[in-house]
Each structure stands twice: as C-alpha cells, then as structure tokens.
Amino acid sequence: MSPIADATALAEAIARGRLTAREAMQASLSAAETFAGLGAITSLNAERGLTAAAAIDALPGSSLVRGRMPFAGVPTLAKDLGGPFAGFPVAAGSRQLARGDTDQPTPDSDLAERFRASGLCLFGLTTSPEFGLSLASEPAIGPICRNPLDTTRTAGGSSGGAAAAVAAGIVSIAHATDAGGSIRVPAACCGLVGLKPSRGAMPAGPSFGNHLGGIATELAVCRSVRDASSIFAAVSGRARGPFPPVEPVPHIEGPLRVGVLTDTGTLYPTHAEHMAIVETAGRALETQGHRLVTVPFSAVDEAGAASRQAFLDIVCVNLAEAITAFGLDAGRTEPLTQAVITRGLSLPAADLWKSLNAMVLVSRDLWRLFDDIDVLLCPMLSGPPPALGSFPSDHGDIDLHFRRMAAFAPLAALANASGCPAITLPFGSDAVGLPLPVQLMAPMGGEARLLQLAASLEREQRYAHRFPIAGLPA
C-alpha cells in the first residue's frame, strides 16, 4: 500500500526536520499564488501565516509529538463562514460584510482555539457563497471558485473554497462547515474526505448561538480518513452549549451490519455510475467480512423530504433574524439572499414549529433504521459536479434554487436534520476522471464506526489525488 500524502504526513515531515513550518508555509503561499485562478481563497494574510509558523518552529522538539499537537506546523485555511478565527474577519461571501464594512476585531471561537492548539497555522479564508446559501461557491463579490479537477465545474458549496484549496494541494486540510451538506458536497466534488460530526460533538462557544437550530456543525475537508479522524479527535468533545455533548455509541467487535440504499427515488434520480459505486463499495465491505442489508429508498424518503423542508425554513428564518439583529441592509445582498430574508421574515411561527418538530421525527426515524443496521451506505451526489453557474443567485425563486440543490445532493440534509454523523470519500473515478463518492451515515455518536469503515474503503486505493501537497517532501 502506498503511503498517504496528507496533513499527517506533512506534520511528520516537519517533526522529523525534513522541512520547517516556515518552509511549509512559504510553499503554501507560493501555491496559493500559482492557483489564484481557482478562486479558492478570498482573503490571505501571509504575515499572520508566517508568524504562526515561526511560533511552531520556536517550540522545543518534544512539543511536536503527534498525540499533543497532531498538525504542528501544517498550513491551513479557514472558511469565510463560521468560526470565527481571530485576525481573519469573516465576510460570509457578502458585500454587506466585506472587509472594511464591519471589520471589527473578534476573538477566536472555541473551535478556532482548538484548531490552533492542534498545531495548524492559519493564513487565510476560503471562498463561500453569500451566507452559505448554495452548493456552489460563486459569490457576487467574487471570487468564483472553480474545481481544480475540471475548472469548468463547481467545487461545490458552501465550503467550496476549502475543498478546492485542499484538492489543489495549496493546503492539506482546511476548516469547513456543514448545515445541509456543505462539508460533504464539496469534498465529494473534489475527491476529498469530509466528515460531518454528530450534533453536540463540536464546540459552539463562546457566542455562536444555536448553530441553526442544531442542523449546522463545523470540522474540515481532508485528503485522508486518518486526517479526518485526527482533526475530529483534536477538536471535538467537552463542548460548551447549546447542545449537550453527545455520547459515543458502543464499539462493535466483529462485522458491522451495513445498510445499502438501493436507489434515491424518482424525484431526484442518481446517475448510474454514482449508484453503481455504492454497490461496489458495499461488495468491498462484504468481502472484508461485514454483512450487507438492503435498505429500500422508502425507508428514508419521508425523512429526507422533511429534512430538506426543515433546512429551508430554518435557513430563511435564521438569516432574516441575523440581518435584523445586526442592523444590516438586506438591499445590499444578492437577489436570492433578499428573497430568503423576505421569506424568513414572513414565515408563520406555526410553519417553523412544524419543521422543528419534523426534525425530531426524522431523528426518531433514523434511530429506528439503526436498530436494524449499524451504518447506512448511500450516494453522496446524484451525479458529477455541474458546470459553473448551475446554482445562480441573481434571481428570487427560492424554491427553484433549493430544488436544484436537492437534485444534486438528495440525501445531504438528512444527516443535518437528524443530528447523525456522516462521512463522504471517493471510491473511484468516472469515465472522465472525476471522483465517484459514497456517503456513510451512523447513529449520533457513531463517528468511530464511520471512520473505521471509511478507512477500510480507503485502503482499497481506488482514487488517487491529482495534485501534490505544497511543501510535502517527495
């Protein structure tokens, strides 16, 4: 088995003195310039990045122990949404919050503190659609984020900039957020690993509200399952509100019951290649000793529809409240954003309550499903990443926009509404060399199961990254 080129490998190279953290940072800064045309990075601060790297280089060698600082000296980027990370003011892809408008100093979030404590060295922010409202990262204020595997296609959203930067090798790991697939969809578009943690697993303090009623969470997009496992271990747990910490589900010795979804229904059909790769992954797991259980689409159909409606209602109301609370000018936002705000302001409380209650029932239905299986294996995307401009925001037809997103990632919001963890990883390439991703879901607290199965699939080595990681010695 070939060694994995990932953030862990880069950290090990730094720890062994094969290069310094400063050299790694300089390599990432150079790569950022080389790949500027991708539009992955919306804000860059080389001075802060080099200062962070110098602080790692100044540490005694004993501090560069993987268990204490698993990513010591590894350059990274934060998403222009979520956090925040001190010194990197978020604009959320909006001219309303663009640099200079509301450039107020903000402290690190609890998550940001943990990212830094893991040894990651931050030097910029990655592109996100305005307020994260799209599965493409093409804000009107720019830049337009392109997929490094095919620059005519989207890198996904809303963590598209993060995924493009990691896939291109500018960095080996990057912060990302997920309220309706925004970690997993870009990871799937760009051939990466994306883990959406369980509700309550990640810190939300000190003042990040309720994370969209519980549908949103944060972590990273990665080059490998071991990186996803390491960053999750480094930053999860011991969370301060608003949700209680989730307890890990019991570890299962021996084979797991892997539920394989047989189709995605007629409303949002999945391309043959993307459906076949799920079956191929299932057979690979069966060969490894796990037991396959067929799961018909009817088992998740109603829950999926309720999840998508809850996502829409919560996003609309949340954005409307935020615009009002901060006294922002909705008229300076994109047409689609304005329509979302308008709907949020007019949505009856009874309708919002109905969606919130539906989320509880979705969680119940998923728990019942997991009585019979340990993990669900299903498609991540319905097809390859679409062309740039496939999710335009220059109109006010909210329902059309959200239907387009549901058609591209029909089962993405299910994990958000239920609170369950989910992971995506590539398990092959299509006829033109684009990644064929699969998605695994588990009960809340079941990250260990997901990482175990994802790692076993990754060992099949059915997908190879196209771009080397900046600074990583050959």
N, C-alpha and C positions, 0 to 999 in steps of 0.2 A: 504493500500500500504506500503510495506517495505521501510525503509529509504535507500537511495542510499549510498553505500560506495564508495567515490570518493575523489578527491583532495579538493573539497569544504568541505566535512565532516572532513577531516584531518585538514584543516586550522581552522575550527570552534573548533575542539578539542584543538588545540594549543592556540587559542584565549581565550578559557574558562579555560585554565590552567590544562587540563586533562593530558597533557604532554608538554614538552618544545620542541622548534625547534631542540635543540641539541639531545634530545632523539629520535625525529623523524628521524634525520639524522643518528644517530647511528643504528637505526632499518633498514634503507635503506642500509647502508653499510654492515650490517650483512646479509641482504637478498641478496645483490649483491654477497657476498661470497658463500652463500648457493646455489644460482642459477648460479654460474660461468659456469657450463657446458652448459648453454643455448647459450653462446657466444653473449649475448645481448650487453655487454659493451666492448668497445675496448680500453678505456683509463679511468682510475679512479684516482682521487686526493682527498683522504679523508681529508687532511689538509684544502684544499680550501672549501670543503663542510662544515666542522665543523666551520670554520671561518665565513662563510656566515650565518650559523645557529646561532652562538653566537651573530652576529650583530642583528638578529631579536629578540633574547631573551633580548637584552640590550635596545630595544626600549620601550618607555612608553606604557602602556596598551592601551591608546587612539589611538595609531598608528595602532593597529591591527584591525581596522574597515574594514569590508569586502569591502565597497564601495571604499576605498582608496587603500587597499592592499589585494585583494581577496584571495591570496595564501600565506599569510605571514607564513614563516617557513616551507613550503612544499618542501621536497627534489625533485629534478628533474635532468634530463639528457638532454644534447644537442646532436643533430645528428652530426656525423663525416662528415658533408657536409652542407654547408650553413652557416648562421651566419655572421661573427664568434663571439665567446664568448671569451673575454679576459681571458688569463690564460689557455685556452684549445685549443692548436694548432691543426688545422684540417689536417688530412692525406688523407681524401676522399677515404679511403679504399685502398690506393695505396702505394706500397713500394717507389715510386718516391717522395712522400711527407711524408714518415714515420718519426716518432719522431727522431730528430737529423739531418735529411737531410736538412730541411728548417724550423727549429724551431725558427722562428723569432717572436718577440712579436707583437701581433696585438691588436688593441683596440676593444671594443665592437661595434658591428653593432647597428644601431638604434633599431632594433628588440630586440637584446640582452639586451640593456638598459631597454627596456620596460618589458621584462621578469623579470629582476631583480627587477624593480620598483614594480611589482605586488606581490613581496614577495617570489618568487621562489628561492630556494637555490640549486645551481648547484654543482655537484660533479664528473661529468664525461661525456664521449662521448659514443654514441651508434653506433653499427656496421652498416656499409653501404657497398654495393658493390662498386667496384672501379669506382669512378666518377659518381656513381648513375646510372649505365648503365643496371640495371637488376631489375626484380620484385622478386628477391631473394637476401638475404644479406649474401653472401658467398665469400668474397674477398680472393684472393690467399694468401695474407699475414695473413689471419685469423683475428678474429675467425670466425668459421662457425656458423651463427645464426640459432637457432632451435625454432620451435613453441612450447611454453610451454604446449599447449593443446594436442600436439602429437609430440614428439621430433624427429620423423622420417620425419616430414614435414617442409616445409619452413614457416617462419614467414612473408614472403612477402618482398618486397623491393620498393623503396630503403630505406625506413625508418623501415626496419625490426627489427633492434636492439631496436629502440624506442618502437615499438609495443610489442615485446617480454618482455621488461622490465616492461611495464605497465600491460600487461596481467598477468605476474607472480607476480605482486604486489611489485616488487623492488621499483618502484615509482608509483605514482598515475596519473601522467601526464608527458609527455615528448615532447620536441621540435621535429618537423618533417618538411620535405619539400615535395613539390609535383610539378613535371614538366610533368608527364604522368601517374599519379595515385599513386605517392609514399607516400602520406599520407593515401589515402583511401584504397589501396590494402592491405597494412599490417594491418590496422585497421580491415578490413573485414576478413582477415585470422585469426586474434587473438581475435575476438569478441569485438572489441572496436568501439568507435565513432571517426570518422575522418572527419573534415571539411576542404575543400579546399576553401579558400576565393576568392572573385572576384579579377580580375586583377585591381591593383591600390589601393586595400584596405589595403595592408600591407606595412610598411615602407621598403624601399630598400636601404637606405643610410647607411653610408655616401659614400661608393665607391663600391657597388656591381653590377655595370654595368647595363645591361638591363634585368636581370633575364631571360636569354634565349629567348630574343625577346618577352617576355610577357607571355610565357607558364608556367613559374615557379612561385611559391609562397611558403610561409612558415607559419606554425602555430604549431599544436600539435596533438598528438593522446591522447585520453582521455577515462576515464571509464564511463562518462555520458554526456548527452546532456547539462546539466547545466554547467559542466566544460568547454565544447566547447564554450558555449555562454559567459561564464565569461572571458576566455582567449582571445576570439575574441574581446570582449569589451575593455579589458585591453590594448591590443597591437595594435589594428587597428586604421586607420584614421590618419589624419594630416601627411600623408606620403610625404617625400621629394623625388620626381622623382624616376625613369624616366617616370612614368605614372601619369597622373592627378588623384587625389583622386576620387573614384567612389561615386556617389550619391546613397543613399539608395532608393530602389523602394518604391512606396507608400504602406502604410499598408492597407490591405483589411479587412474591418469589415465583419464578417459573413463567410460563407463557401467558400472554395477555389475550383477552377477547377483543379483537379488532373489528369494529363495525365498518363495513364498506358500503358507502352510499352508491346505489346503483344508477341514479340519474338525478338531474336537477329540475325535472318537470318541463312542461311545455311552454310556460310563460317566459322562463329565462333559460332556454336550452344551452347546453355546453357543447363546444366543438368536439368532434370525435377524438382528436389527439389528446385533448385535455381530460376527456373522460377515460380514455384508454390508459393514460398514465396512472390514474388512480387504481385501476385494476392491476396494472403491472407492479405498483408499489405494494398492493395487497398480497400478490403472489410472492413477492420478495420476503415480506414479513412472515408469510405462511411457511416458506422454506426455512426461515430461521426458527420455526417452532411455535409461532403464535397461531391462534385459532381465528379464522375469519367467520364473521357473522354478517349475512346480507341485511342491509338496512334500506327499506324502500323509501322513496322520496316523501311519501305520505307521512312518514314518522316525523319529519321536520318541516313540512310545508307550511302549516298554520303558524308554527313558531317563527319561521323565517319571515313570513309576511308581517306578523305582529312586531317583530324586531325592526324591520325596515320602517314601519309607521312610527314606532316609538322614537327611533333615531331622528326621523324628520321633525316630529313635533318638538322633541327636546332641543334639537339644534336651533330651531326657529325661536322658541321662547327664550333660550339661553342667550342667544345673540341679541335679541331685542332688549332683554334686561340689561346686558352689558353696555350696549350703546347708550341706553337711558341713564344707567347708574354713573357712567363716566362722563356724561355730558358731551358725547361725540356727535358729529354731524353725519347722520346717515346719508345725506345727499352727496357726500364726497366718496361714497363707496361704489362698488361696481353694481350694475343693474340687477344682477342675480342676488347679490347681497342685500340690496334695498328691498327686493321682493321678499326675501327671507325675514328681514326685520319687520316688514309690514304684516306678514302672516303671524309672526310671533306676537306682535302687539295686539292682534285681533283674535287670536286663538282662544276659544272659550275655556275656562278653567275645567269644565266638565270633560272636554276632549283631552286635555292634557292629563287629567286624572285617569281617564280611560287608558291612555298609553302607558302611564306609570304602572297601573295595575296589570296591564298586559305583560309588562316586563317581569313581574312576579310570576305570572303564569308560565311565561317562557322558561324561567329558571326551574319551575316545577316540572315542566315537560322534559327538559334536558336531564334533570335528576332521574326521572323515570326511565328515560332512554339509557342512562348509565347504570341502571340496575341490571341491564342485560348485556352491556358491553363495557369495556374499560376505557376504550379510546375510539373516537369516530374518525375515519379516514374519508376525505371528500375532496372535490375540486376546490382550488383557491380562486381561479379565474375561469370565465366561460370561454376564453379564447386568448390569443396573443395580445400584447399591448396595442391599443389602437393608435391611429395617426394623431399627431399633434392637432389640437383644435377640436377633438372629438367631444370635449366637455366644455363648450363655450360658456362664458359668464356675462355676455353682452346682451342678455335678454332677461325677462322676468318670469319665465314659465318654470316655476319651481318643480311642479310635478313631472314635467318632461325631463328636467335635469336629474332628478332623483331616480326616475325610471331608467335612464341611461346608465347611471351608476349601478343600480341593482342588476341590470342585464349583464354588466361586466363582472361583478363580484356578488352573485346572488346569495351566498351564504356567509358573507363577511360580517354583517351586523348581528348575526345570531350569537356569536361569542360575546359581543359587547352588551347586548340586552340581557343575556343570561348571567353574565359575570364570569363565564368559564374561560380558562386559558386556551389559547390556540397558537399553533406554530405553522409556518409555511417554509418549505425548502424546495429547491429544484431537484427533479428526479429524472432528468433527461433533457433533450433538445428536440425541437420540432424540425420540419423539413428545411427551414431556412436558418436554423441555428439558434432560435430564440428559446429561452428556458421553458420547460414544462413543469410547473409547480404542483405540489399537492399540499393539502392542509390537514392537520391533525388537531382534534379537539378532545379535551378531557374534563372531568368534573372540576369544580373550583378546588384549588389547591393541588391539582394534578400535574403541575409543571414537570415533576420528575419523570412521570410516565411519558409525557410528550418528548422530553429531551432524550430519554432512553431510546424510544422508537425512532426519533429523527436521526439520532447518531447512528443507529443501525442501518438506516436507509442511506445516510451519507457515506458510510463505509463501502457501499456498492460502487462509488465513484462514477456515477452516470452523468455528471455535469462538471465541466472544467471552466474556471474563471478565465476570461479573455485578457484581462489587463493585470499586470503585476502591481504589487503594493509599493507605493513610493517609499524608498528608503530601505526596504527589506532586502538584506543581502541574499544573493543567489545561493 
